[in-house]
């Protein structure tokens, strides 16, 4: 399941505009009527309450085990590129799966009708209002925003280990595996419930590779 999610996410990266130059040049500037969609509705509809939280299961690396744990990192350690990946709605995911199939199907009218990052954001990304709410919350926790791509499928930010612990309720620890030093979150992170519904998970809380 984790591998399938990663593949879908990587395909989403491709759709976001990270395409070969020859493809990008052929990307349509106007979405055909058949590809147009109603703007994504906002999903964050309740106030953010820090005391009502949801844990994002499956966001701790399997090698971040107690037997490998060397203790907490320094609170001032900077994690430079933490990525919060947004979770599509069921309808968006079904639409994305269908589009990915069509893009590679020569018999489909949508064959190689590559979308621009803005078009991806309108069709598969978070609503602009929800993105603003997420960014506002991150900045309120002391994080610095690094990147908010126009596809609106993730946001990249940076912060210290202390800020991660306070905001995401997880500690960053050092681990040694097969003689190699690493860092990673020691438990699954959590978010206020109002935000958790749009969150698929995090990248960048660890330097372990998948």
C-alpha positions in Angstrom: 0.0 0.0 0.0 2.8 2.4 0.9 4.5 1.7 -2.4 1.3 2.3 -4.4 0.8 5.6 -2.6 4.4 6.6 -3.5 3.9 5.7 -7.1 0.7 7.7 -7.3 2.4 10.6 -5.6 5.4 10.5 -8.0 3.0 10.4 -10.9 1.3 13.4 -9.4 4.7 15.1 -9.4 5.0 14.4 -13.1 1.6 15.9 -13.7 2.5 19.0 -11.7 4.8 20.1 -14.5 8.0 18.2 -13.8 7.7 16.8 -17.4 10.4 16.4 -20.0 10.8 19.7 -21.9 9.4 18.3 -25.1 6.2 17.3 -23.3 6.0 20.5 -21.4 6.1 22.5 -24.7 3.1 20.5 -25.9 1.1 21.1 -22.7 -2.3 22.7 -23.5 -2.7 26.3 -22.4 -6.5 25.9 -22.3 -8.2 22.9 -20.8 -10.6 21.4 -23.3 -14.2 21.4 -22.2 -14.1 17.6 -21.6 -11.3 18.2 -19.0 -12.8 21.1 -17.2 -14.0 20.5 -13.6 -15.9 22.4 -11.0 -13.4 24.2 -8.6 -12.5 22.1 -5.6 -14.6 22.9 -2.6 -13.0 23.7 0.7 -12.7 20.8 3.1 -11.4 22.6 6.2 -14.6 23.9 7.6 -14.1 23.8 11.4 -11.8 26.0 13.5 -8.3 24.6 14.2 -8.3 23.4 17.8 -4.8 22.3 19.0 -6.4 20.1 21.7 -8.3 17.9 19.2 -5.8 16.1 17.1 -5.5 13.1 14.8 -2.4 10.9 14.5 -1.2 10.3 10.9 -0.6 6.6 11.0 2.2 5.0 8.9 4.5 8.1 9.0 7.3 6.6 11.0 10.1 4.9 9.2 10.4 1.1 10.0 14.1 1.5 11.0 13.3 4.1 13.6 13.2 1.4 16.2 14.1 1.6 19.9 17.1 -0.7 19.5 18.6 1.8 17.0 17.7 4.9 19.0 20.5 7.1 20.1 18.2 9.7 21.8 16.8 13.1 20.8 18.6 15.5 18.5 19.4 19.0 19.6 16.4 21.2 19.7 18.0 23.7 17.3 18.6 21.2 14.6 17.1 22.5 11.4 15.0 20.3 9.1 15.2 22.2 5.9 12.6 20.6 3.6 9.6 19.1 5.3 6.8 18.3 2.9 3.2 18.0 3.9 1.5 16.0 1.2 -2.2 16.7 0.7 -4.7 13.9 0.5 -7.0 14.0 -2.5 -10.7 13.4 -2.1 -12.0 10.0 -3.3 -13.4 11.7 -6.4 -10.1 13.4 -7.1 -8.2 10.2 -6.8 -10.6 8.4 -9.1 -10.3 11.2 -11.6 -6.5 11.2 -11.4 -6.3 7.4 -11.9 -8.5 7.8 -15.0 -6.4 10.6 -16.3 -3.2 8.8 -15.9 -4.6 5.9 -17.9 -5.9 8.2 -20.6 -2.6 10.1 -20.9 -0.9 6.8 -21.8 -3.6 5.4 -24.0 -3.2 6.3 -27.7 -6.9 5.6 -28.4 -8.0 8.1 -25.7 -9.0 11.7 -26.7 -6.9 12.8 -23.7 -3.7 11.0 -24.9 -0.8 13.2 -24.0 -3.0 16.2 -23.2 -0.5 17.2 -20.5 -1.9 19.6 -17.9 -0.1 22.7 -16.6 0.7 23.0 -12.9 -2.2 25.4 -12.5 -4.6 23.0 -14.2 -3.4 20.2 -12.0 -4.1 22.4 -8.9 -7.6 23.2 -10.0 -8.4 19.6 -10.7 -6.5 17.6 -8.2 -5.2 20.0 -5.6 -6.3 21.5 -2.4 -8.6 24.5 -2.6 -7.0 27.9 -2.4 -8.9 28.7 0.8 -7.7 25.4 2.4 -4.1 26.0 1.3 -4.2 29.4 3.0 -5.5 27.9 6.2 -2.7 25.2 6.2 0.0 27.8 5.5 -1.4 30.1 8.1 -1.3 27.3 10.7 2.3 26.3 9.8 3.5 29.8 10.0 1.7 30.2 13.4 3.8 27.2 14.6 7.0 29.0 13.8 7.7 27.2 10.5 9.0 29.0 7.5 7.3 28.3 4.1 9.8 27.2 1.5 7.5 26.3 -1.4 3.8 26.4 -2.3 3.7 24.9 -5.8 0.8 25.9 -8.0 -0.4 22.3 -8.2 -1.5 22.7 -4.6 -0.7 19.0 -3.9 1.8 19.7 -1.2 3.6 22.5 0.7 7.3 22.6 1.7 8.4 24.2 4.9 11.3 24.2 7.3 11.7 24.3 11.1 13.7 23.2 14.0 13.4 19.9 15.9 11.8 21.8 18.8 9.2 23.4 16.5 8.4 19.9 15.0 8.0 18.5 18.5 5.6 21.3 19.5 3.6 21.4 16.3 3.5 17.8 15.2 3.8 16.2 18.7 6.7 13.9 17.7 10.4 14.0 18.7 13.2 13.8 16.2 15.8 11.2 17.3 19.2 10.0 16.1 19.4 6.4 15.0 22.4 4.2 14.0 21.7 1.3 11.6 24.5 -0.8 10.2 27.0 1.7 11.4 25.3 4.6 9.6 23.8 7.6 11.5 20.4 8.9 10.6 17.6 11.0 12.1 13.9 10.4 12.1 10.7 11.1 13.9 10.3 8.6 16.7 6.5 8.4 16.6 3.8 9.1 14.1 3.1 12.9 13.9 -0.3 14.4 14.6 -2.2 17.4 13.3 -5.3 19.3 14.6 -8.3 17.3 13.5 -9.5 20.2 11.3 -6.4 19.9 9.2 -5.8 16.1 9.3 -8.6 15.4 6.8 -6.5 17.0 4.0 -3.2 15.5 5.0 -1.8 12.3 3.5 1.5 12.4 5.3 5.0 13.9 5.6 8.3 13.7 3.8 11.5 15.1 5.3 11.1 14.2 8.9 13.7 11.6 8.4 16.8 11.1 6.2 16.2 7.3 5.9 15.5 6.4 2.3 12.5 4.3 1.4 
